[in-house]
Amino acid sequence: MGIDFLPDKPIYQQLIERIVGDVIRGTLSPGEKLPSVREYAVTVGVNANTMQRVYKELEQMEITETRRGQGSFVTEDVRRIVELRDEMKEQLVSSFIQSVEALGFTASEMISYLQERGGEND
């Protein structure tokens, strides 16, 4: 199958973001077993070493845990998932603010626009 990766960002980081997004959205549930490193690597079309690095980083971030002889699982620590969600929200907002400020928009201008747009989705 494979994924179309962005050329300007390391593949392993894109895969981490993809899995983190799945955890935040609830596509991957707390305690859910992840595919083996080899299975996931084949599915997304990357080298198994790349996938091993992704799993190692996710474990260091306390998003997954490895159970000896069973594989890797999404953390069952719901507080960690909530923290992760808040961390991602903070990163997105900080990046957004930097981008709009670089283009000369004011915070109040953007807030007004976002409030207007928010009404379109109701």
N, CA, C and O of each residue as an XYZ file, in Angstrom:
488
protein
N       0.831     -1.182      0.000
C       0.000      0.000      0.000
C       0.878      1.248      0.000
O       0.938      1.939     -1.017
N       1.556      1.564      1.095
C       2.457      2.700      1.164
C       1.756      4.012      1.425
O       0.545      4.147      1.248
N       2.544      4.964      1.846
C       2.061      6.311      2.156
C       2.885      7.287      1.336
O       4.060      7.033      1.072
N       2.293      8.390      0.931
C       3.046      9.447      0.272
C       3.633     10.339      1.360
O       2.905     11.068      2.033
N       4.932     10.279      1.524
C       5.601     11.056      2.560
C       6.032     12.403      2.021
O       6.328     12.546      0.835
N       6.067     13.396      2.908
C       6.547     14.727      2.555
C       8.068     14.687      2.437
O       8.734     14.060      3.260
N       8.620     15.342      1.434
C      10.071     15.270      1.233
C      10.877     16.103      2.233
O      12.075     15.868      2.393
N      10.251     17.067      2.908
C      10.993     17.991      3.758
C      10.997     17.610      5.240
O      11.440     18.395      6.079
N      10.510     16.419      5.566
C      10.462     15.987      6.962
C      10.827     14.515      7.020
O      10.382     13.733      6.179
N      11.647     14.121      8.018
C      12.030     12.713      8.102
C      10.819     11.780      8.177
O       9.826     12.085      8.837
N      10.916     10.661      7.502
C       9.819      9.699      7.439
C       9.423      9.217      8.830
O       8.235      9.094      9.129
N      10.410      8.943      9.683
C      10.061      8.428     11.004
C       9.237      9.438     11.787
O       8.341      9.046     12.535
N       9.518     10.736     11.634
C       8.732     11.759     12.323
C       7.295     11.801     11.785
O       6.344     11.971     12.547
N       7.152     11.646     10.480
C       5.820     11.634      9.881
C       5.014     10.441     10.390
O       3.810     10.550     10.623
N       5.681      9.312     10.559
C       4.991      8.120     11.064
C       4.599      8.295     12.534
O       3.516      7.881     12.948
N       5.487      8.909     13.315
C       5.155      9.189     14.715
C       3.923     10.084     14.771
O       2.989      9.814     15.526
N       3.922     11.143     13.976
C       2.785     12.064     13.961
C       1.501     11.354     13.538
O       0.425     11.638     14.062
N       1.620     10.454     12.611
C       0.451      9.700     12.141
C      -0.129      8.839     13.264
O      -1.341      8.824     13.475
N       0.734      8.127     13.977
C       0.275      7.260     15.064
C      -0.251      8.098     16.232
O      -1.281      7.767     16.819
N       0.454      9.177     16.569
C      -0.017     10.072     17.629
C      -1.397     10.622     17.263
O      -2.287     10.684     18.111
N      -1.571     11.016     16.017
C      -2.879     11.506     15.556
C      -3.955     10.448     15.713
O      -5.077     10.754     16.115
N      -3.621      9.211     15.400
C      -4.589      8.116     15.556
C      -4.964      7.916     17.024
O      -6.114      7.611     17.338
N      -3.991      8.089     17.921
C      -4.272      7.957     19.356
C      -5.157      9.108     19.821
O      -6.132      8.892     20.541
N      -4.820     10.325     19.413
C      -5.590     11.503     19.823
C      -7.028     11.444     19.301
O      -7.967     11.779     20.024
N      -7.197     11.021     18.052
C      -8.532     10.921     17.449
C      -9.335      9.753     17.996
O     -10.558      9.714     17.866
N      -8.645      8.804     18.607
C      -9.337      7.624     19.118
C      -9.407      6.497     18.103
O     -10.054      5.478     18.345
N      -8.742      6.675     16.967
C      -8.671      5.603     15.977
C      -7.927      4.412     16.572
O      -8.250      3.256     16.296
N      -6.922      4.719     17.396
C      -6.236      3.702     18.189
C      -6.675      3.906     19.642
O      -6.498      4.989     20.200
N      -7.234      2.889     20.236
C      -7.771      2.981     21.593
C      -6.719      2.645     22.640
O      -5.765      1.923     22.350
N      -6.886      3.170     23.871
C      -5.980      2.792     24.954
C      -5.935      1.274     25.104
O      -6.969      0.607     25.139
N      -4.723      0.744     25.191
C      -4.548     -0.694     25.345
C      -4.573     -1.491     24.049
O      -4.337     -2.699     24.065
N      -4.854     -0.838     22.928
C      -4.933     -1.551     21.651
C      -3.553     -1.982     21.183
O      -2.582     -1.235     21.299
N      -3.480     -3.192     20.657
C      -2.225     -3.743     20.155
C      -1.903     -3.145     18.798
O      -2.765     -3.059     17.924
N      -0.651     -2.732     18.630
C      -0.185     -2.231     17.346
C       0.310     -3.403     16.505
O       0.696     -4.439     17.047
N       0.301     -3.245     15.193
C       0.880     -4.293     14.347
C       2.360     -4.464     14.699
O       2.971     -3.562     15.272
N       2.925     -5.603     14.363
C       4.357     -5.806     14.591
C       5.129     -4.790     13.752
O       4.605     -4.208     12.802
N       6.381     -4.597     14.130
C       7.245     -3.674     13.388
C       7.266     -4.050     11.908
O       7.112     -3.190     11.041
N       7.456     -5.327     11.629
C       7.535     -5.770     10.229
C       6.211     -5.565      9.496
O       6.195     -5.098      8.357
N       5.102     -5.913     10.147
C       3.786     -5.729      9.513
C       3.538     -4.265      9.175
O       3.114     -3.934      8.068
N       3.809     -3.394     10.144
C       3.567     -1.969      9.934
C       4.483     -1.432      8.837
O       4.056     -0.643      7.995
N       5.756     -1.867      8.851
C       6.709     -1.415      7.839
C       6.235     -1.782      6.434
O       6.296     -0.963      5.518
N       5.768     -3.005      6.274
C       5.270     -3.452      4.969
C       4.031     -2.644      4.577
O       3.895     -2.225      3.428
N       3.135     -2.431      5.533
C       1.891     -1.698      5.262
C       2.155     -0.283      4.756
O       1.527      0.168      3.798
N       3.096      0.419      5.411
C       3.347      1.812      5.026
C       4.473      1.957      4.011
O       4.707      3.052      3.499
N       5.168      0.870      3.718
C       6.193      0.897      2.687
C       7.514      1.495      3.111
O       8.145      2.234      2.355
N       7.941      1.168      4.350
C       9.229      1.661      4.828
C      10.083      0.490      5.308
O       9.607     -0.637      5.438
N      11.338      0.782      5.564
C      12.263     -0.207      6.086
C      11.874     -0.562      7.525
O      11.411      0.302      8.270
N      12.057     -1.807      7.914
C      11.721     -2.243      9.280
C      12.525     -1.474     10.327
O      12.037     -1.246     11.434
N      13.759     -1.070      9.988
C      14.561     -0.291     10.942
C      13.922      1.068     11.231
O      13.963      1.554     12.361
N      13.335      1.670     10.203
C      12.637      2.942     10.386
C      11.458      2.751     11.334
O      11.238      3.551     12.243
N      10.714      1.689     11.109
C       9.552      1.422     11.953
C       9.977      1.106     13.387
O       9.293      1.490     14.336
N      11.088      0.416     13.544
C      11.610      0.119     14.884
C      11.925      1.415     15.617
O      11.650      1.543     16.810
N      12.503      2.375     14.902
C      12.810      3.676     15.503
C      11.526      4.389     15.926
O      11.476      5.001     16.993
N      10.496      4.310     15.094
C       9.203      4.924     15.414
C       8.648      4.328     16.703
O       8.228      5.061     17.598
N       8.645      3.008     16.798
C       8.109      2.346     17.992
C       8.917      2.708     19.235
O       8.355      2.899     20.313
N      10.253      2.803     19.080
C      11.111      3.157     20.211
C      10.793      4.578     20.691
O      10.689      4.824     21.892
N      10.641      5.503     19.748
C      10.329      6.893     20.109
C       8.955      7.001     20.773
O       8.791      7.736     21.747
N       7.971      6.271     20.249
C       6.638      6.292     20.846
C       6.675      5.778     22.282
O       5.968      6.286     23.153
N       7.503      4.772     22.517
C       7.627      4.241     23.873
C       8.315      5.248     24.785
O       7.921      5.406     25.941
N       9.334      5.930     24.280
C      10.009      6.963     25.071
C       9.073      8.122     25.393
O       9.202      8.760     26.438
N       8.133      8.390     24.494
C       7.146      9.451     24.708
C       6.008      8.981     25.618
O       5.101      9.751     25.934
N       6.062      7.718     26.034
C       5.047      7.088     26.890
C       3.677      7.036     26.224
O       2.644      7.147     26.885
N       3.687      6.866     24.904
C       2.452      6.730     24.142
C       2.143      5.261     23.931
O       0.985      4.857     23.825
N       3.203      4.470     23.871
C       3.037      3.024     23.742
C       3.873      2.337     24.808
O       4.725      2.948     25.452
N       3.606      1.061     24.974
C       4.421      0.248     25.873
C       4.621     -1.109     25.224
O       3.737     -1.633     24.546
N       5.793     -1.661     25.444
C       6.099     -2.974     24.886
C       5.926     -4.017     25.980
O       6.445     -3.877     27.087
N       5.194     -5.050     25.649
C       5.010     -6.167     26.571
C       5.797     -7.339     26.013
O       5.548     -7.803     24.901
N       6.723     -7.795     26.782
C       7.626     -8.864     26.339
C       6.834    -10.058     25.800
O       5.963    -10.610     26.472
N       7.165    -10.431     24.576
C       6.538    -11.584     23.949
C       5.150    -11.334     23.396
O       4.560    -12.225     22.784
N       4.610    -10.124     23.601
C       3.252     -9.823     23.129
C       3.219     -8.728     22.072
O       2.355     -8.732     21.196
N       4.158     -7.791     22.154
C       4.193     -6.714     21.178
C       4.043     -5.350     21.807
O       4.238     -5.182     23.011
N       3.694     -4.372     20.984
C       3.527     -2.981     21.420
C       2.051     -2.642     21.503
O       1.248     -3.047     20.663
N       1.720     -1.888     22.536
C       0.337     -1.515     22.799
C       0.254     -0.022     23.084
O       1.192      0.566     23.622
N      -0.875      0.591     22.720
C      -1.140      1.982     23.074
C      -1.276      2.035     24.591
O      -1.870      1.145     25.200
N      -0.727      3.074     25.192
C      -0.799      3.211     26.638
C      -2.259      3.166     27.122
O      -3.173      3.621     26.434
N      -2.443      2.621     28.290
C      -3.771      2.617     28.907
C      -3.931      3.805     29.845
O      -4.983      3.982     30.460
N      -2.885      4.615     29.952
C      -2.887      5.795     30.815
C      -3.635      6.927     30.100
O      -3.063      7.640     29.275
N      -4.894      7.073     30.425
C      -5.737      8.074     29.762
C      -5.212      9.484     30.047
O      -5.321     10.369     29.198
N      -4.645      9.694     31.231
C      -4.074     11.019     31.536
C      -2.959     11.371     30.554
O      -2.832     12.522     30.136
N      -2.157     10.379     30.191
C      -1.072     10.629     29.227
C      -1.636     11.012     27.866
O      -1.090     11.875     27.179
N      -2.725     10.369     27.481
C      -3.354     10.685     26.192
C      -3.924     12.102     26.219
O      -3.824     12.828     25.230
N      -4.519     12.498     27.342
C      -5.033     13.864     27.489
C      -3.873     14.859     27.430
O      -3.974     15.893     26.770
N      -2.765     14.547     28.122
C      -1.572     15.403     28.062
C      -1.069     15.528     26.626
O      -0.729     16.617     26.163
N      -1.030     14.405     25.942
C      -0.575     14.380     24.555
C      -1.452     15.280     23.692
O      -0.954     16.050     22.871
N      -2.752     15.173     23.888
C      -3.699     16.013     23.142
C      -3.425     17.496     23.401
O      -3.422     18.308     22.476
N      -3.194     17.837     24.682
C      -2.907     19.230     25.040
C      -1.575     19.690     24.441
O      -1.465     20.823     23.973
N      -0.564     18.815     24.454
C       0.730     19.144     23.862
C       0.588     19.434     22.366
O       1.159     20.396     21.854
N      -0.173     18.597     21.683
C      -0.376     18.786     20.251
C      -1.137     20.084     19.974
O      -0.825     20.809     19.030
N      -2.125     20.362     20.798
C      -2.892     21.605     20.646
C      -1.957     22.806     20.801
O      -2.014     23.746     20.009
N      -1.106     22.774     21.811
C      -0.159     23.862     22.052
C       0.797     24.033     20.875
O       1.067     25.157     20.451
N       1.310     22.922     20.346
C       2.213     22.994     19.195
C       1.528     23.603     17.979
O       2.100     24.446     17.289
N       0.300     23.169     17.724
C      -0.442     23.692     16.571
C      -0.712     25.184     16.709
O      -0.542     25.942     15.754
N      -1.133     25.604     17.896
C      -1.450     27.011     18.116
C      -0.180     27.858     18.011
O      -0.197     28.924     17.396
N       0.914     27.393     18.603
C       2.178     28.143     18.528
C       2.641     28.296     17.086
O       3.064     29.377     16.677
N       2.564     27.231     16.327
C       2.957     27.272     14.923
C       2.057     28.223     14.132
O       2.532     28.995     13.299
N       0.758     28.157     14.403
C      -0.200     29.029     13.740
C       0.110     30.493     14.042
O       0.136     31.327     13.137
N       0.342     30.799     15.312
C       0.620     32.178     15.718
C       1.889     32.687     15.041
O       1.916     33.809     14.535
N       2.936     31.872     15.029
C       4.182     32.279     14.373
C       3.957     32.562     12.889
O       4.492     33.525     12.340
N       3.162     31.714     12.253
C       2.904     31.873     10.819
C       2.126     33.151     10.524
O       2.483     33.897      9.612
N       1.068     33.409     11.288
C       0.253     34.596     10.997
C       0.989     35.879     11.366
O       0.842     36.897     10.689
N       1.780     35.834     12.436
C       2.560     37.019     12.802
C       3.608     37.322     11.735
O       3.870     38.486     11.433
N       4.201     36.286     11.168
C       5.202     36.474     10.115
C       4.586     37.131      8.880
O       5.278     37.800      8.112
N       3.286     36.934      8.697
C       2.598     37.525      7.553
C       1.975     38.883      7.888
O       1.365     39.520      7.030
N       2.134     39.322      9.144
C       1.671     40.648      9.513
C       0.241     40.733     10.022
O      -0.290     41.831     10.186
N      -0.389     39.591     10.276
C      -1.742     39.615     10.836
C      -1.668     39.830     12.343
O      -0.714     39.409     12.997
N      -2.689     40.492     12.885
C      -2.757     40.677     14.335
C      -3.569     39.542     14.948
O      -4.354     38.881     14.268
N      -3.367     39.330     16.238
C      -4.106     38.279     16.941
C      -5.605     38.569     16.889
O      -6.399     37.665     16.630
N      -5.997     39.816     17.134
C      -7.429     40.142     17.142
C      -8.049     39.955     15.757
O      -9.203     39.539     15.647
N      -7.301     40.256     14.712
C      -7.774     40.056     13.344
C      -8.030     38.575     13.074
O      -9.040     38.212     12.471
N      -7.125     37.737     13.515
C      -7.274     36.303     13.298
C      -8.393     35.712     14.157
O      -9.138     34.843     13.705
N      -8.506     36.191     15.403
C      -9.582     35.708     16.276
C     -10.943     36.036     15.673
O     -11.839     35.193     15.654
N     -11.093     37.254     15.187
C     -12.351     37.650     14.552
C     -12.667     36.762     13.357
O     -13.799     36.312     13.180
N     -11.659     36.522     12.552
C     -11.866     35.696     11.366
C     -12.221     34.261     11.751
O     -13.117     33.664     11.155
N     -11.535     33.711     12.730
C     -11.813     32.347     13.167
C     -13.222     32.235     13.759
O     -13.906     31.230     13.566
N     -13.641     33.262     14.469
C     -15.003     33.242     15.029
C     -16.041     33.269     13.906
O     -17.056     32.575     13.978
N     -15.787     34.063     12.880
C     -16.682     34.096     11.722
C     -16.743     32.727     11.042
O     -17.822     32.220     10.735
N     -15.574     32.143     10.815
C     -15.488     30.822     10.168
C     -16.099     29.730     11.017
O     -16.694     28.790     10.489
N     -15.959     29.844     12.329
C     -16.512     28.829     13.231
C     -18.015     28.707     13.075
O     -18.560     27.611     13.208
N     -18.690     29.796     12.798
C     -20.128     29.786     12.608
C     -20.558     29.050     11.349
O     -21.695     28.586     11.257
N     -19.642     28.939     10.366
C     -19.954     28.258      9.109
C     -20.084     26.752      9.303
O     -20.767     26.089      8.522
N     -19.446     26.205     10.322
C     -19.442     24.761     10.526
C     -20.527     24.278     11.475
O     -20.656     23.075     11.703
N     -21.301     25.187     12.027
C     -22.362     24.795     12.981
C     -23.571     24.197     12.295
O     -24.536     23.823     12.961
